[in-house]
């Protein structure tokens, strides 16, 4: 299988809410990168692949969650693969801080690799 990810993911477990049209699904974040995440919801949660949702990621000790506009790209037994469609510059700055804090030295070296660096501005618009 060919790796399709453009950014390195870091393991990070925290509370999330995935919402659409005033319907809220509570779950846990498994891992996150600059362009997506993997979350766990109840296995019987009914979601639509290729649809857009709002994703709120709650950080310990912070009042406001990270807010993303997200597209669901994979769903299997409550495990949901998410691609970020848009987020504002504040969320981008806070996400970078989380990724830096959670990354090992090897992860940070990989992030400097040309394949991974410099793509955020190309892939995301402030939303």
Secondary structure, DSSP 4 states (H G I P E B T S, - for coil): -----SS--EE---EEEEEETTEEEEEEEEEE-SSEEEEE--TT----TT-EEEEEEPPTT-SSPEEEEEEEEEEETTEEEEEEEE--HHHHHHHHHHHHHH--HHHHHHHTSTTTTT-HHHH-B--
